Amino acid sequence: MIRTGNSLSMATPIMSTNDDTTFSRLMAIHVPHSQQLTHRKSDYKIEVETDRRVAREQVTVRLADPNDPFFLYMIAIDEQLFIKIKSTENLLIDFAMFPKTLINLFETCFDEQNKDNPRFMLTINQMNKDFVILDIIEKNVFKNLVHLSLRISAANQEFIKTSFTNSYRNLKHENQRLESSLQSIELKLNDLNLSKTRDLELIDREYKSQMTELELKYKKEIEIQRDQINELTEKDIHNRELMDELRNELAANMEAMRRDQQRDAEKDMQMIDDMNQKVRSLEQQVSQLRDALDTERHDTQRYKQMMDEKQELFDEMNANNNSLTLDLSKANEIIRKLQTELQTTHQKLQLLNKVTSKQEEVVDHHQTAVQKIESELKQCSQQLKIKDKEHQTLRKDFEALKSKCIETENQLNANENIVTYLNKQLSELQSKHGIKTIDLAKGNQTNPKIIAQRNTIFSSKTSKSDKLFRH
């Protein structure tokens, strides 16, 4: 029932210490501004608790400011006080449904508070040191409708002291838990840093060992190439000396040939040709040796380039080592952020588990209903098949009975015709011979009655069979 009248004046709050908390939220409440006519939003903590351990069940509503420990208002509603609220607020529910309905209204306000145009909201119409008036309002196009208005009184000093001690105890436990978790996280981070540093040292040692192996390998190859170059230079010098000797021999032979030219011109020409061939072959050998020397020099330059590339690779690996250290520091920062996100995710998971459990209950209920309907459908189909078989058997029986009745009727008609014919013959004979008439009329009269009765029985049976067949 929606109320638009005055708010209800509540009784003095009752302090409870062994309550089972059923609702606890930090909610945005519209509070009237002192100097202006508008409202401003402020965050207040609302708790709804049900206490079934006392003689009479009661519902406790608390309103607290997380930034002001002295701002604490509360009210305990038992069944007698609820009767007054019900009459004043024109409520349609009983006391057993009141806690659940009140929590649903608060949950709806909590879901709507972050929207631009919330439909449900909480408003404090009046506030002083003795009491506050809290309204649950639904906004629509026509006007604002007040679902419930509660006058919540300020808590006494004893309850404030008790809440302080409970808050201090909870904060102390939370601090101890956070310190223990922080120590465990620090141990994990130290272990992670040690493992990372060990991995980096291992990578550094492997890199240094690979570099030393490559340096030794390339030094050996360079020494081998140098030895080959020295051998080639020695061969070149030897070939040059051989060319000089051949040239000297050629000169001496030319002089001898000039001296003996007249005597043995043909032999000299042959010798010159042979020597020219030898010179060509030697020149080819020298050119081949020079090409081999050029290839060896090219290989030497290529090895030098490879050494330069390995040095650049060494510099890149040093830079990667520095980047790994930077990545390790970034990873530590990411771990801290993930820990905070893990806490928020844990809270969200708790809410999702509640919603999932409710949905699973609904799904189980629907599945049982569907299974029940399927079983009933199977039974109906089986019964329909049985009825169909019975109908077919009855129809066959009806057809057989109908054919038998037709045969019986035809036989009765034939017998009746024979009886009438015999009666005529008998009456003629009696009239001719003057014999006394035998009272056969009675027998003839009874036969048509019997026939009529049989016909009525047959017609009733056929009508019943037709009705059954139609059904």
Secondary structure, 3 states (H helix, E strand, C coil): CCECCCCCCCCCCCCCCCCEEEEEEEEEEEEECCCCCCEEEEEEEEEEEEECCCCCCEEEEEEEECCEEEEEEEEEEEHHHHHHHHHHHCCCCCCCCHHHHHHHHHHHHHHHCCCCCCCEEEEEEEECCCEEEEEEEEECCCCEEEEEEEEEEECCHHHHHHHHHHHHHHHHHHHHHHHHHHHHHHHHHHHHHHHHHHHHHHHHHHHHHHHHHHHHHHHHHHHHHHHHHHHHHHHHHHHHHHHHHHHHHHHHHHHHHHHCCCCCHHHHHHHHHHHHHHHHHHHHHHHHHHHHHHHHHHHHHHHHHHHHHHHHHHHHHHHHHHHHHHHHHHHHHHHHHHHHHHHHHHHHHHHHHHHHHHHHHHHHHHHHHHHHHHHHHHHHHHHHHHHHHHHHHHHHHHHHHHHHHHHHHHHHHHHHHHHHHHHHHHHHHHHHHCCCCCCCHHHHHHHHHHHHHHHHHHHHHHHHHHHHHHC
